[in-house]
Amino acid sequence: MTPLFDEISRVVTESEGELIDFRRDLHQHPELGRAEVRTTRLLAERLESEGIAVHRLQGTGLVADVGAPEPVVRIGLRADLDALPIREQTDLEFASRTDGVSHACGHDVHTTALLGAALALKAVEERLRDHGVAARLVFQPAEELMPGGAEDVVAQDGLVGVDRIFALHCDPSLDVGHVGLRVGPITAAADHIDVTLTGRGGHTSRPHLTQDLTYALSKVVTDVPAALSRRIDPRAAAALVWGSIHSGGAHNVIPATGRATGTLRMLDVETWAGVEKLLDEVVHAVVAPYGVAADVTITKGVPPVVNDAACIDAFTAAVVGAGATVAPTPQSLGGEDFAWYLTHVPGAMARLGTRRPGGPTYDLHRGDLVIDEGAIAVGAATLAGCVLAAAAHHLLARPGGGALATAE
């Protein structure tokens, strides 16, 4: 595979300036989930200009195919397109021009890296066809939403015929040039939690004549996570964290409604599957003494991303082929809807280092996130390399297979 890896690296290197410009354009014009209209259009135009077949998804997002039209093996690569409702707080000359929206999770880098992989794979398309290999490029909308865009892609047959699938996610705690790999779970299950309380409001001078909803809501916020910690196996590492709390609008009025929303995350998929009934039970038990009514809504988000061992072997070969360094990475409590693809086909997600060596460590989902743009070329070469390495592994497992691995 070395000559093909070398050719991919050459194409990525030659395209790096264009890719950086493309990423900066996306960064300046971020779009929220299921509204990535401009992003989808720019991608479609650039891919089609290379003669790459594009199929636009309903709404936003697209899939594209490179390689053999009737392949022996088809390898999927996925990137997510959407930005976050977070105001950018950097002084970059290409900072977001959309107030209150920014690429604070690095999806612009994911998207651009996959575009770079597409250009590189197109450059070696004839050799892919000779060996019956194809790549399915999935530019997915709405990763940040629950339910996310991965389910849209699956529902629109975006995974049909795909044998394995790979993705990268920015990691600002890793230096650029490093890619974090892990066999098994790498992310957590995550759900959206919405608790709404209703009761008889009134004047704060007469709480005994009301159902003190604000007090009851405060007990939900503090006592429900504590109770869950004693009802769920601690090995599941469940974490209920509130992101918003709203109750009332005047200092001397007990309101009639209140609401808390947050996320419930855990490492264990079996615990995640049965947690809905338990959470409802605990919330109602906590508010019962205060006489308020509770409505608990759990929007199932994502299971953990569980990396296939053979796919991590392919990732390792791709990272080395890209001239990057493999690094270990821990499982995190972050959720990723890439997990839904892995309920259909084997695959793996890796952490793409984006920190400038010696520079500050940023965090995702913050407006001050700054990424070393050298990560784009590393990501592009690694993703394209995953197609070669995974296809070679797949072909070697077939009787008389292995041509891609041996002939090249």
ABEGO torsion letter per residue (X at the ends): XAAAAAAAAAAAAAAAAAAAAAAAAAAABBBBBGABAAAAAAAAAAAAAAGBBBBBBBEBEBBBBBEBABBABBBBBBBBABBBBBBBABABAABBABBGBBBAAGAAAAAAAAAAAAAAAAAAAAAAAAAGBBBBBBBBBGAABOBBAAAAAAAAGAABGBABBBBBBBBAABBBGBBBBBBEBABBBBBBBBBBBBBBBEBAABAAABBBAAAAAAAAAAAAAAAAAAABBAAAGBBBBBABBBBEABAABBBABBBBBBBBBBABAAAAAAAAAAAAAAAAAAAAAAGBBBBBBBBBBBBBBBBBAAAAAAAAAAAAAAGBBBBBBBBBABBBAAAAAAAABBBBBBBBBABBBGBBBBBBGBAABBBBAAAAAAAAAAAAAAAAAAAAAAAAABBGBGAAAAAX
